[in-house]
Amino acid sequence: MTFSLGLTGSIGMGKSTTATLFAEAGCAIWDADAAVHRLYADGGAAVEPISLLFPQATRDGSVDRSVLKDLISKDKDVISQLEAIVHPLVKADRELFRQTARADILVFDIPLLFETEGDAEMHAVACVHVAPEVQRDRVLARGTMTEDQFRQILAKQLPIAEKLARSDYQIETDTPDHARSQVAEVLADIRRRMAHA
């Protein structure tokens, strides 16, 4: 049996770091953001359909994310048009990973897992979390977005309390050691479940 674990959380909560901890423990990781990067890269499956809708957003055979971000900020309809192109391609990428991965526990790192109803494809969901002020400080420390952009992203995501309530496991990422110990506990519980399946 292969076990599918959805890994989610809001921006700046430590999801990527937690995914790395799962990888170090022998899990195979599928990263939704990395899949989108592949689709947007030179030769990626999303380049041509996006160029037909938004020619200004493609350059040198790839999608220019900064141009897309600018288009989205100016017109709220752009995001739904993009999602109609990208979501089916991301799903196909995820299915290919599911069929070819060589681990017994597959971890799907998906920021919008609940929002896109991806949780229906998982055996369980783990949600990372941290105090709101730590989250804000982490995001703004990256220097890649303004506080206003941060608030816009948060507004598109389910509140963290709702994500936690809907998850089977909660992983607090306040310190690396605490996160690592919780990942070990989650994996021990999953292996117990798999043994009794």
C-alpha positions as protocol buffer text, in pm:
chain_id: "A"
residue {
  index: 1
  type: MET
  ca { x: 0 y: 0 z: 0 }
}
residue {
  index: 2
  type: THR
  ca { x: 112 y: 353 z: -78 }
}
residue {
  index: 3
  type: PHE
  ca { x: -7 y: 624 z: 162 }
}
residue {
  index: 4
  type: SER
  ca { x: -85 y: 975 z: 31 }
}
residue {
  index: 5
  type: LEU
  ca { x: -37 y: 1254 z: 284 }
}
residue {
  index: 6
  type: GLY
  ca { x: -146 y: 1606 z: 195 }
}
residue {
  index: 7
  type: LEU
  ca { x: 76 y: 1875 z: 348 }
}
residue {
  index: 8
  type: THR
  ca { x: -72 y: 2222 z: 370 }
}
residue {
  index: 9
  type: GLY
  ca { x: -72 y: 2546 z: 566 }
}
residue {
  index: 10
  type: SER
  ca { x: -83 y: 2917 z: 496 }
}
residue {
  index: 11
  type: ILE
  ca { x: 199 y: 3124 z: 346 }
}
residue {
  index: 12
  type: GLY
  ca { x: 505 y: 3158 z: 571 }
}
residue {
  index: 13
  type: MET
  ca { x: 403 y: 2876 z: 806 }
}
residue {
  index: 14
  type: GLY
  ca { x: 702 y: 2652 z: 728 }
}
residue {
  index: 15
  type: LYS
  ca { x: 548 y: 2407 z: 483 }
}
residue {
  index: 16
  type: SER
  ca { x: 853 y: 2378 z: 254 }
}
residue {
  index: 17
  type: THR
  ca { x: 1086 y: 2323 z: 549 }
}
residue {
  index: 18
  type: THR
  ca { x: 849 y: 2057 z: 684 }
}
residue {
  index: 19
  type: ALA
  ca { x: 836 y: 1888 z: 342 }
}
residue {
  index: 20
  type: THR
  ca { x: 1217 y: 1866 z: 356 }
}
residue {
  index: 21
  type: LEU
  ca { x: 1190 y: 1691 z: 695 }
}
residue {
  index: 22
  type: PHE
  ca { x: 952 y: 1435 z: 543 }
}
residue {
  index: 23
  type: ALA
  ca { x: 1196 y: 1385 z: 251 }
}
residue {
  index: 24
  type: GLU
  ca { x: 1484 y: 1331 z: 494 }
}
residue {
  index: 25
  type: ALA
  ca { x: 1271 y: 1059 z: 659 }
}
residue {
  index: 26
  type: GLY
  ca { x: 1239 y: 873 z: 327 }
}
residue {
  index: 27
  type: CYS
  ca { x: 910 y: 1005 z: 189 }
}
residue {
  index: 28
  type: ALA
  ca { x: 867 y: 1103 z: -177 }
}
residue {
  index: 29
  type: ILE
  ca { x: 761 y: 1469 z: -210 }
}
residue {
  index: 30
  type: TRP
  ca { x: 544 y: 1631 z: -477 }
}
residue {
  index: 31
  type: ASP
  ca { x: 555 y: 2011 z: -457 }
}
residue {
  index: 32
  type: ALA
  ca { x: 268 y: 2203 z: -620 }
}
residue {
  index: 33
  type: ASP
  ca { x: 473 y: 2522 z: -653 }
}
residue {
  index: 34
  type: ALA
  ca { x: 759 y: 2332 z: -819 }
}
residue {
  index: 35
  type: ALA
  ca { x: 508 y: 2174 z: -1059 }
}
residue {
  index: 36
  type: VAL
  ca { x: 385 y: 2520 z: -1160 }
}
residue {
  index: 37
  type: HIS
  ca { x: 746 y: 2631 z: -1214 }
}
residue {
  index: 38
  type: ARG
  ca { x: 798 y: 2331 z: -1446 }
}
residue {
  index: 39
  type: LEU
  ca { x: 479 y: 2418 z: -1637 }
}
residue {
  index: 40
  type: TYR
  ca { x: 589 y: 2782 z: -1674 }
}
residue {
  index: 41
  type: ALA
  ca { x: 949 y: 2703 z: -1773 }
}
residue {
  index: 42
  type: ASP
  ca { x: 1081 y: 2689 z: -2130 }
}
residue {
  index: 43
  type: GLY
  ca { x: 898 y: 2401 z: -2298 }
}
residue {
  index: 44
  type: GLY
  ca { x: 648 y: 2373 z: -2012 }
}
residue {
  index: 45
  type: ALA
  ca { x: 291 y: 2266 z: -2092 }
}
residue {
  index: 46
  type: ALA
  ca { x: 136 y: 2592 z: -1967 }
}
residue {
  index: 47
  type: VAL
  ca { x: 344 y: 2826 z: -2185 }
}
residue {
  index: 48
  type: GLU
  ca { x: 148 y: 2797 z: -2509 }
}
residue {
  index: 49
  type: PRO
  ca { x: -206 y: 2822 z: -2362 }
}
residue {
  index: 50
  type: ILE
  ca { x: -102 y: 3119 z: -2146 }
}
residue {
  index: 51
  type: SER
  ca { x: 64 y: 3291 z: -2444 }
}
residue {
  index: 52
  type: LEU
  ca { x: -264 y: 3266 z: -2637 }
}
residue {
  index: 53
  type: LEU
  ca { x: -457 y: 3441 z: -2358 }
}
residue {
  index: 54
  type: PHE
  ca { x: -185 y: 3674 z: -2226 }
}
residue {
  index: 55
  type: PRO
  ca { x: 87 y: 3715 z: -2492 }
}
residue {
  index: 56
  type: GLN
  ca { x: 258 y: 3983 z: -2285 }
}
residue {
  index: 57
  type: ALA
  ca { x: 315 y: 3728 z: -2005 }
}
residue {
  index: 58
  type: THR
  ca { x: 544 y: 3499 z: -2207 }
}
residue {
  index: 59
  type: ARG
  ca { x: 902 y: 3570 z: -2301 }
}
residue {
  index: 60
  type: ASP
  ca { x: 1179 y: 3350 z: -2446 }
}
residue {
  index: 61
  type: GLY
  ca { x: 956 y: 3043 z: -2444 }
}
residue {
  index: 62
  type: SER
  ca { x: 857 y: 3067 z: -2077 }
}
residue {
  index: 63
  type: VAL
  ca { x: 600 y: 3243 z: -1860 }
}
residue {
  index: 64
  type: ASP
  ca { x: 708 y: 3563 z: -1687 }
}
residue {
  index: 65
  type: ARG
  ca { x: 560 y: 3533 z: -1339 }
}
residue {
  index: 66
  type: SER
  ca { x: 616 y: 3900 z: -1254 }
}
residue {
  index: 67
  type: VAL
  ca { x: 406 y: 4005 z: -1553 }
}
residue {
  index: 68
  type: LEU
  ca { x: 135 y: 3757 z: -1448 }
}
residue {
  index: 69
  type: LYS
  ca { x: 141 y: 3893 z: -1092 }
}
residue {
  index: 70
  type: ASP
  ca { x: 96 y: 4244 z: -1233 }
}
residue {
  index: 71
  type: LEU
  ca { x: -194 y: 4134 z: -1456 }
}
residue {
  index: 72
  type: ILE
  ca { x: -364 y: 3961 z: -1160 }
}
residue {
  index: 73
  type: SER
  ca { x: -331 y: 4271 z: -942 }
}
residue {
  index: 74
  type: LYS
  ca { x: -502 y: 4483 z: -1212 }
}
residue {
  index: 75
  type: ASP
  ca { x: -783 y: 4243 z: -1307 }
}
residue {
  index: 76
  type: LYS
  ca { x: -942 y: 3993 z: -1068 }
}
residue {
  index: 77
  type: ASP
  ca { x: -1071 y: 3781 z: -1360 }
}
residue {
  index: 78
  type: VAL
  ca { x: -716 y: 3691 z: -1468 }
}
residue {
  index: 79
  type: ILE
  ca { x: -669 y: 3447 z: -1180 }
}
residue {
  index: 80
  type: SER
  ca { x: -971 y: 3233 z: -1274 }
}
residue {
  index: 81
  type: GLN
  ca { x: -860 y: 3228 z: -1640 }
}
residue {
  index: 82
  type: LEU
  ca { x: -513 y: 3115 z: -1532 }
}
residue {
  index: 83
  type: GLU
  ca { x: -651 y: 2852 z: -1296 }
}
residue {
  index: 84
  type: ALA
  ca { x: -859 y: 2703 z: -1579 }
}
residue {
  index: 85
  type: ILE
  ca { x: -533 y: 2645 z: -1770 }
}
residue {
  index: 86
  type: VAL
  ca { x: -298 y: 2553 z: -1488 }
}
residue {
  index: 87
  type: HIS
  ca { x: -508 y: 2338 z: -1251 }
}
residue {
  index: 88
  type: PRO
  ca { x: -567 y: 2049 z: -1499 }
}
residue {
  index: 89
  type: LEU
  ca { x: -195 y: 2053 z: -1593 }
}
residue {
  index: 90
  type: VAL
  ca { x: -92 y: 2047 z: -1227 }
}
residue {
  index: 91
  type: LYS
  ca { x: -329 y: 1757 z: -1164 }
}
residue {
  index: 92
  type: ALA
  ca { x: -174 y: 1560 z: -1451 }
}
residue {
  index: 93
  type: ASP
  ca { x: 175 y: 1629 z: -1312 }
}
residue {
  index: 94
  type: ARG
  ca { x: 59 y: 1507 z: -968 }
}
residue {
  index: 95
  type: GLU
  ca { x: -86 y: 1187 z: -1115 }
}
residue {
  index: 96
  type: LEU
  ca { x: 236 y: 1111 z: -1300 }
}
residue {
  index: 97
  type: PHE
  ca { x: 427 y: 1148 z: -970 }
}
residue {
  index: 98
  type: ARG
  ca { x: 178 y: 922 z: -793 }
}
residue {
  index: 99
  type: GLN
  ca { x: 231 y: 651 z: -1056 }
}
residue {
  index: 100
  type: THR
  ca { x: 611 y: 671 z: -1065 }
}
residue {
  index: 101
  type: ALA
  ca { x: 721 y: 754 z: -707 }
}
residue {
  index: 102
  type: ARG
  ca { x: 915 y: 479 z: -531 }
}
residue {
  index: 103
  type: ALA
  ca { x: 828 y: 539 z: -165 }
}
residue {
  index: 104
  type: ASP
  ca { x: 556 y: 392 z: 57 }
}
residue {
  index: 105
  type: ILE
  ca { x: 454 y: 737 z: 186 }
}
residue {
  index: 106
  type: LEU
  ca { x: 393 y: 1012 z: -69 }
}
residue {
  index: 107
  type: VAL
  ca { x: 374 y: 1368 z: 62 }
}
residue {
  index: 108
  type: PHE
  ca { x: 186 y: 1623 z: -148 }
}
residue {
  index: 109
  type: ASP
  ca { x: 299 y: 1977 z: -60 }
}
residue {
  index: 110
  type: ILE
  ca { x: -7 y: 2180 z: -170 }
}
residue {
  index: 111
  type: PRO
  ca { x: -68 y: 2532 z: -29 }
}
residue {
  index: 112
  type: LEU
  ca { x: -431 y: 2543 z: -150 }
}
residue {
  index: 113
  type: LEU
  ca { x: -511 y: 2177 z: -71 }
}
residue {
  index: 114
  type: PHE
  ca { x: -852 y: 2243 z: 87 }
}
residue {
  index: 115
  type: GLU
  ca { x: -935 y: 2536 z: -140 }
}
residue {
  index: 116
  type: THR
  ca { x: -893 y: 2313 z: -450 }
}
residue {
  index: 117
  type: GLU
  ca { x: -1055 y: 2008 z: -280 }
}
residue {
  index: 118
  type: GLY
  ca { x: -730 y: 1815 z: -320 }
}
residue {
  index: 119
  type: ASP
  ca { x: -781 y: 1670 z: 28 }
}
residue {
  index: 120
  type: ALA
  ca { x: -1032 y: 1426 z: -129 }
}
residue {
  index: 121
  type: GLU
  ca { x: -736 y: 1249 z: -299 }
}
residue {
  index: 122
  type: MET
  ca { x: -542 y: 1203 z: 27 }
}
residue {
  index: 123
  type: HIS
  ca { x: -548 y: 934 z: 294 }
}
residue {
  index: 124
  type: ALA
  ca { x: -472 y: 1205 z: 554 }
}
residue {
  index: 125
  type: VAL
  ca { x: -375 y: 1572 z: 577 }
}
residue {
  index: 126
  type: ALA
  ca { x: -106 y: 1740 z: 787 }
}
residue {
  index: 127
  type: CYS
  ca { x: -127 y: 2115 z: 839 }
}
residue {
  index: 128
  type: VAL
  ca { x: 170 y: 2326 z: 948 }
}
residue {
  index: 129
  type: HIS
  ca { x: 111 y: 2630 z: 1165 }
}
residue {
  index: 130
  type: VAL
  ca { x: 285 y: 2900 z: 1363 }
}
residue {
  index: 131
  type: ALA
  ca { x: 176 y: 3216 z: 1548 }
}
residue {
  index: 132
  type: PRO
  ca { x: 40 y: 3489 z: 1313 }
}
residue {
  index: 133
  type: GLU
  ca { x: 312 y: 3739 z: 1407 }
}
residue {
  index: 134
  type: VAL
  ca { x: 585 y: 3482 z: 1331 }
}
residue {
  index: 135
  type: GLN
  ca { x: 415 y: 3406 z: 998 }
}
residue {
  index: 136
  type: ARG
  ca { x: 405 y: 3775 z: 903 }
}
residue {
  index: 137
  type: ASP
  ca { x: 769 y: 3831 z: 1004 }
}
residue {
  index: 138
  type: ARG
  ca { x: 885 y: 3527 z: 803 }
}
residue {
  index: 139
  type: VAL
  ca { x: 701 y: 3636 z: 488 }
}
residue {
  index: 140
  type: LEU
  ca { x: 813 y: 4000 z: 499 }
}
residue {
  index: 141
  type: ALA
  ca { x: 1173 y: 3897 z: 581 }
}
residue {
  index: 142
  type: ARG
  ca { x: 1192 y: 3723 z: 241 }
}
residue {
  index: 143
  type: GLY
  ca { x: 1174 y: 4066 z: 76 }
}
residue {
  index: 144
  type: THR
  ca { x: 966 y: 3933 z: -213 }
}
residue {
  index: 145
  type: MET
  ca { x: 633 y: 4097 z: -131 }
}
residue {
  index: 146
  type: THR
  ca { x: 478 y: 4393 z: 44 }
}
residue {
  index: 147
  type: GLU
  ca { x: 251 y: 4368 z: 346 }
}
residue {
  index: 148
  type: ASP
  ca { x: -42 y: 4448 z: 116 }
}
residue {
  index: 149
  type: GLN
  ca { x: 46 y: 4157 z: -117 }
}
residue {
  index: 150
  type: PHE
  ca { x: 81 y: 3931 z: 188 }
}
residue {
  index: 151
  type: ARG
  ca { x: -270 y: 4029 z: 303 }
}
residue {
  index: 152
  type: GLN
  ca { x: -409 y: 3965 z: -48 }
}
residue {
  index: 153
  type: ILE
  ca { x: -265 y: 3611 z: -46 }
}
residue {
  index: 154
  type: LEU
  ca { x: -402 y: 3544 z: 303 }
}
residue {
  index: 155
  type: ALA
  ca { x: -746 y: 3662 z: 190 }
}
residue {
  index: 156
  type: LYS
  ca { x: -748 y: 3391 z: -82 }
}
residue {
  index: 157
  type: GLN
  ca { x: -660 y: 3113 z: 164 }
}
residue {
  index: 158
  type: LEU
  ca { x: -886 y: 2947 z: 417 }
}
residue {
  index: 159
  type: PRO
  ca { x: -821 y: 3074 z: 771 }
}
residue {
  index: 160
  type: ILE
  ca { x: -553 y: 2864 z: 937 }
}
residue {
  index: 161
  type: ALA
  ca { x: -794 y: 2767 z: 1219 }
}
residue {
  index: 162
  type: GLU
  ca { x: -1023 y: 2605 z: 962 }
}
residue {
  index: 163
  type: LYS
  ca { x: -733 y: 2425 z: 793 }
}
residue {
  index: 164
  type: LEU
  ca { x: -617 y: 2290 z: 1129 }
}
residue {
  index: 165
  type: ALA
  ca { x: -969 y: 2176 z: 1220 }
}
residue {
  index: 166
  type: ARG
  ca { x: -999 y: 1985 z: 892 }
}
residue {
  index: 167
  type: SER
  ca { x: -655 y: 1819 z: 920 }
}
residue {
  index: 168
  type: ASP
  ca { x: -563 y: 1481 z: 1070 }
}
residue {
  index: 169
  type: TYR
  ca { x: -226 y: 1608 z: 1195 }
}
residue {
  index: 170
  type: GLN
  ca { x: -106 y: 1950 z: 1311 }
}
residue {
  index: 171
  type: ILE
  ca { x: 265 y: 2038 z: 1298 }
}
residue {
  index: 172
  type: GLU
  ca { x: 381 y: 2351 z: 1479 }
}
residue {
  index: 173
  type: THR
  ca { x: 692 y: 2493 z: 1311 }
}
residue {
  index: 174
  type: ASP
  ca { x: 807 y: 2722 z: 1591 }
}
residue {
  index: 175
  type: THR
  ca { x: 1152 y: 2554 z: 1604 }
}
residue {
  index: 176
  type: PRO
  ca { x: 1325 y: 2308 z: 1368 }
}
residue {
  index: 177
  type: ASP
  ca { x: 1365 y: 2046 z: 1643 }
}
residue {
  index: 178
  type: HIS
  ca { x: 998 y: 2067 z: 1743 }
}
residue {
  index: 179
  type: ALA
  ca { x: 889 y: 2033 z: 1379 }
}
residue {
  index: 180
  type: ARG
  ca { x: 1124 y: 1736 z: 1326 }
}
residue {
  index: 181
  type: SER
  ca { x: 989 y: 1550 z: 1631 }
}
residue {
  index: 182
  type: GLN
  ca { x: 630 y: 1606 z: 1517 }
}
residue {
  index: 183
  type: VAL
  ca { x: 711 y: 1477 z: 1166 }
}
residue {
  index: 184
  type: ALA
  ca { x: 853 y: 1162 z: 1327 }
}
residue {
  index: 185
  type: GLU
  ca { x: 531 y: 1121 z: 1529 }
}
residue {
  index: 186
  type: VAL
  ca { x: 314 y: 1166 z: 1218 }
}
residue {
  index: 187
  type: LEU
  ca { x: 516 y: 907 z: 1026 }
}
residue {
  index: 188
  type: ALA
  ca { x: 503 y: 660 z: 1315 }
}
residue {
  index: 189
  type: ASP
  ca { x: 124 y: 699 z: 1327 }
}
residue {
  index: 190
  type: ILE
  ca { x: 91 y: 658 z: 948 }
}
residue {
  index: 191
  type: ARG
  ca { x: 305 y: 341 z: 953 }
}
residue {
  index: 192
  type: ARG
  ca { x: 82 y: 203 z: 1231 }
}
residue {
  index: 193
  type: ARG
  ca { x: -223 y: 278 z: 1017 }
}
residue {
  index: 194
  type: MET
  ca { x: -62 y: 115 z: 712 }
}
residue {
  index: 195
  type: ALA
  ca { x: 23 y: -198 z: 913 }
}
residue {
  index: 196
  type: HIS
  ca { x: -345 y: -237 z: 1008 }
}
residue {
  index: 197
  type: ALA
  ca { x: -487 y: -149 z: 666 }
}
